[in-house]
Amino acid sequence: MTRGDTGGLPPAQVGKITAMVSFLSAAPGIEAVQRLAVWRAHQLTGDRRGTWSLVVNRNWRLTFRVNDANEIVDLDLEDYH
């Protein structure tokens, strides 16, 4: 995907997804993300252990991992249902 290309994203959620990705890019660490209760940040369990999830809407989640350098990696938009 090219920067600014919103093709393939749920059209009604583009603004929210853009805001979430911008925040994640600027966040000083996962603690800042956890403080935003509106996105319901939480770690997944089981075979997804170590992956974080943020709620975009009822069906969609942004998922990512945080590496040892406290950087967000493997950012993905997933259809949860």
Buried (B, 14 or more C-beta within 10 A) or exposed (E): EEEEEBEEBBEEBEEBBEEBBEBBEEBEEBEEBBEEEEBEBEBBEEEEEEBBBBBBEEEBBBBBBBEEEEEBEEBEBEEEE
